Amino acid sequence: MTILWVSDADNTLWDTDNIYAAAQLKLLSEIEENLGIKFDKANKLSYIREVDQHISKRHHLGLRYPTELLISALKKRLIGTPIQAAVKYSLASGLESSDSFSKHTAQIFYNDISVTPPLRNGVTEGLEALHSNGATVVIATEGSITRIKRHLNEHNISHLVALSLEGTKSAVFYQRIAKLYQSKEAWSIGDQLTRDVIPALEAGFNTIYFPGGFNPFWQKNHTLPNETIAVTSYNSGVQSAINP
């Protein structure tokens, strides 16, 4: 039986985390300067990401919510507003509260995160091995499908991918993919237990966990399922599927 290989993109195919980290720290510095406040916390990135994750947890677009909302919430946090109140204000106000500073700073952030991220360990080798073995590769993302396709082209690996899909990852999402390729053995690989592993497992997939640098708070309460294979290289995951 040939393989259906469903792969996450961000922080699985390529290292998006470091690019986002640099852009988020730059964003905070811009807000500090705008407010005339010097933020002296030791771990600024954790501070930003706590706000970021609380917004994405409550916004219908998840991690794709508009950056202006993060700017609005961080402004409130920097003047002492508790995180839940800051997030609530940001979500309630929406884009209506965005001033010229917020819009300009958000555009800079978008530009900063649009650079091509480097591939993670073993990605090219793994995708080529799948191609050589007649596997069908599907890229599944909760991010922007346009950006994902651009990165695939920039890394010259788009010819190794049969299909790219954008959507909220759930068991139903994976079941729909599996129905497109019912004659194949279904595998899923990704860096997020709650997005790439658990829902795929519920849909009947074999699952591979390839952890990256991004570890949101909602994932910390979940443990690795016994059936799931954990790897430190993308190609190691591929070999687990090809040579079980």
PLY file of the C-alpha trace (Angstrom):
ply
format ascii 1.0
element vertex 244
property float x
property float y
property float z
element edge 243
property int vertex1
property int vertex2
end_header
0.00 0.00 0.00
1.32 3.45 -0.91
1.47 6.29 1.60
-0.65 9.41 2.08
1.69 11.85 3.84
-0.02 14.87 5.41
2.53 17.39 6.63
2.23 20.57 8.62
4.19 23.51 7.19
5.23 26.18 9.71
7.82 24.89 12.20
7.64 21.46 10.55
8.89 21.98 7.00
10.69 25.19 7.89
11.72 27.11 10.99
9.17 29.90 11.27
9.62 30.33 15.02
12.89 32.29 14.94
11.56 34.67 12.29
8.41 35.34 14.31
10.43 35.78 17.50
12.62 38.49 15.97
9.58 40.24 14.45
7.65 40.11 17.74
10.55 41.56 19.74
10.91 44.36 17.19
7.17 44.99 17.44
7.37 45.34 21.22
10.29 47.78 20.93
8.26 49.94 18.53
5.34 50.01 20.99
7.67 50.87 23.90
9.06 53.79 21.94
5.59 54.96 20.93
4.37 54.93 24.55
7.62 56.26 26.01
7.84 53.21 28.28
10.95 51.10 28.90
9.90 47.52 29.54
12.42 45.82 31.85
11.17 42.23 31.95
13.93 39.66 31.40
12.00 37.45 28.97
10.25 39.83 26.61
9.40 37.11 24.11
7.43 35.09 26.68
5.60 38.29 27.65
4.58 38.97 24.04
3.64 35.38 23.30
1.45 35.09 26.36
-0.66 37.96 24.99
-0.45 36.59 21.44
-1.65 33.13 22.45
-4.52 34.44 24.56
-5.77 36.45 21.59
-5.40 33.56 19.15
-7.18 31.22 21.56
-10.25 33.47 21.52
-10.20 34.86 17.97
-12.06 32.98 15.22
-9.00 33.19 12.93
-6.72 31.62 15.53
-3.07 32.49 14.98
-4.01 34.36 11.79
-5.76 37.16 13.68
-4.84 40.76 12.62
-1.59 42.03 14.16
-3.31 45.31 15.07
-5.10 43.37 17.83
-1.77 42.30 19.34
-0.51 45.89 19.22
-3.67 47.10 20.95
-3.43 44.47 23.70
0.30 45.05 24.26
-0.31 48.79 24.65
-2.77 48.00 27.43
-0.43 45.48 29.06
2.49 47.90 29.07
0.51 50.45 31.08
-0.42 47.82 33.66
-3.72 46.36 32.42
-4.14 42.67 33.42
-3.75 40.30 30.50
-7.35 39.09 30.35
-8.67 42.67 30.41
-6.13 43.76 27.78
-7.09 40.90 25.48
-10.80 41.49 26.03
-10.39 45.18 25.16
-8.42 44.34 22.02
-10.98 41.80 20.79
-13.95 44.03 21.62
-12.45 47.07 19.91
-11.24 45.15 16.88
-9.67 47.04 14.01
-11.81 50.10 14.73
-9.33 51.19 17.41
-6.33 50.96 15.05
-4.56 54.29 14.58
-1.89 55.18 12.02
0.87 53.90 14.32
-0.81 50.51 14.71
-1.43 50.13 11.00
2.13 51.15 10.10
3.69 48.90 12.75
1.50 45.97 11.70
2.67 46.38 8.10
6.31 46.32 9.23
5.56 43.13 11.17
3.94 41.51 8.11
7.00 42.41 6.03
9.35 40.99 8.68
7.58 37.62 8.84
7.32 37.31 5.06
10.97 36.41 4.58
11.72 32.83 3.54
12.35 30.63 6.61
15.09 27.99 6.44
14.11 24.35 6.01
14.28 22.16 9.08
16.55 19.15 9.41
15.92 16.37 6.89
13.03 17.98 5.01
14.43 17.83 1.48
15.73 14.29 1.94
12.43 13.17 3.43
10.24 14.65 0.70
12.48 13.20 -2.00
12.29 9.76 -0.36
8.50 9.98 -0.26
8.42 10.96 -3.93
10.70 8.07 -4.87
8.39 5.66 -3.05
5.24 6.88 -4.81
3.75 8.59 -1.76
1.17 11.36 -2.07
2.27 14.44 -0.10
-0.34 16.91 1.16
0.62 20.07 3.02
-2.00 21.04 5.62
-1.80 24.45 7.28
-3.79 26.79 9.48
-1.70 29.64 8.07
-1.88 31.43 4.74
-1.97 29.00 1.83
-0.56 31.70 -0.46
2.48 32.12 1.78
2.94 28.36 2.13
2.94 27.86 -1.65
5.41 30.71 -2.04
7.81 29.12 0.45
7.49 25.74 -1.29
8.48 27.40 -4.57
11.30 29.37 -2.97
12.79 26.15 -1.58
12.29 24.31 -4.90
10.24 21.54 -3.29
6.78 22.33 -4.71
7.15 19.56 -7.31
7.28 17.05 -4.46
3.86 18.14 -3.14
0.56 16.95 -4.65
-1.78 19.28 -2.78
-1.71 22.17 -0.27
-4.74 22.81 1.97
-5.68 25.55 4.43
-8.14 24.98 7.26
-8.75 24.50 10.96
-7.20 21.20 11.94
-9.69 18.80 13.48
-10.49 15.10 13.18
-13.05 15.98 10.49
-10.42 17.96 8.56
-8.12 14.92 8.47
-10.97 12.55 7.64
-11.80 14.65 4.59
-8.21 14.44 3.39
-8.14 10.67 3.92
-11.34 10.27 1.86
-9.57 11.85 -1.11
-6.99 9.05 -1.01
-8.84 6.08 0.47
-6.51 3.46 -0.98
-3.45 4.87 0.80
-1.98 4.39 4.27
-2.46 7.73 6.05
0.34 9.44 7.99
0.53 12.87 9.60
3.60 14.79 10.79
3.81 18.08 12.65
5.17 20.07 15.58
1.88 20.64 17.44
0.24 17.86 19.44
-3.15 19.58 19.47
-3.14 20.46 15.75
-1.06 17.88 13.89
-1.09 14.77 16.08
-4.19 14.28 18.23
-6.87 15.18 15.62
-5.05 13.13 12.97
-4.86 10.18 15.36
-8.60 10.50 16.01
-9.13 10.36 12.24
-7.27 7.05 11.99
-3.87 8.35 10.86
-0.47 7.09 11.89
1.15 10.08 13.59
4.64 11.55 13.92
5.59 14.33 16.31
8.45 16.56 15.11
8.71 19.22 17.85
9.90 22.72 17.01
10.54 25.90 18.96
6.92 27.07 19.27
5.11 25.57 22.26
1.83 27.41 23.02
0.29 27.19 26.50
-2.69 25.13 25.30
-0.33 22.33 24.24
1.45 22.00 27.58
-1.43 20.07 29.15
-1.17 17.32 26.53
1.21 14.37 26.55
2.53 12.43 23.58
0.10 9.61 22.69
1.58 6.13 23.01
0.90 5.40 19.33
2.76 8.50 18.12
6.38 8.39 16.96
8.60 11.28 18.11
11.52 12.25 15.85
14.31 14.84 15.75
14.59 14.87 11.95
11.90 15.11 9.27
13.57 12.35 7.27
13.57 10.07 10.32
9.80 10.41 10.39
9.60 9.59 6.70
11.74 6.50 7.16
9.44 5.34 9.97
6.58 5.35 7.46
8.48 3.89 4.51
10.31 1.22 6.51
8.05 0.40 9.48
0 1
1 2
2 3
3 4
4 5
5 6
6 7
7 8
8 9
9 10
10 11
11 12
12 13
13 14
14 15
15 16
16 17
17 18
18 19
19 20
20 21
21 22
22 23
23 24
24 25
25 26
26 27
27 28
28 29
29 30
30 31
31 32
32 33
33 34
34 35
35 36
36 37
37 38
38 39
39 40
40 41
41 42
42 43
43 44
44 45
45 46
46 47
47 48
48 49
49 50
50 51
51 52
52 53
53 54
54 55
55 56
56 57
57 58
58 59
59 60
60 61
61 62
62 63
63 64
64 65
65 66
66 67
67 68
68 69
69 70
70 71
71 72
72 73
73 74
74 75
75 76
76 77
77 78
78 79
79 80
80 81
81 82
82 83
83 84
84 85
85 86
86 87
87 88
88 89
89 90
90 91
91 92
92 93
93 94
94 95
95 96
96 97
97 98
98 99
99 100
100 101
101 102
102 103
103 104
104 105
105 106
106 107
107 108
108 109
109 110
110 111
111 112
112 113
113 114
114 115
115 116
116 117
117 118
118 119
119 120
120 121
121 122
122 123
123 124
124 125
125 126
126 127
127 128
128 129
129 130
130 131
131 132
132 133
133 134
134 135
135 136
136 137
137 138
138 139
139 140
140 141
141 142
142 143
143 144
144 145
145 146
146 147
147 148
148 149
149 150
150 151
151 152
152 153
153 154
154 155
155 156
156 157
157 158
158 159
159 160
160 161
161 162
162 163
163 164
164 165
165 166
166 167
167 168
168 169
169 170
170 171
171 172
172 173
173 174
174 175
175 176
176 177
177 178
178 179
179 180
180 181
181 182
182 183
183 184
184 185
185 186
186 187
187 188
188 189
189 190
190 191
191 192
192 193
193 194
194 195
195 196
196 197
197 198
198 199
199 200
200 201
201 202
202 203
203 204
204 205
205 206
206 207
207 208
208 209
209 210
210 211
211 212
212 213
213 214
214 215
215 216
216 217
217 218
218 219
219 220
220 221
221 222
222 223
223 224
224 225
225 226
226 227
227 228
228 229
229 230
230 231
231 232
232 233
233 234
234 235
235 236
236 237
237 238
238 239
239 240
240 241
241 242
242 243
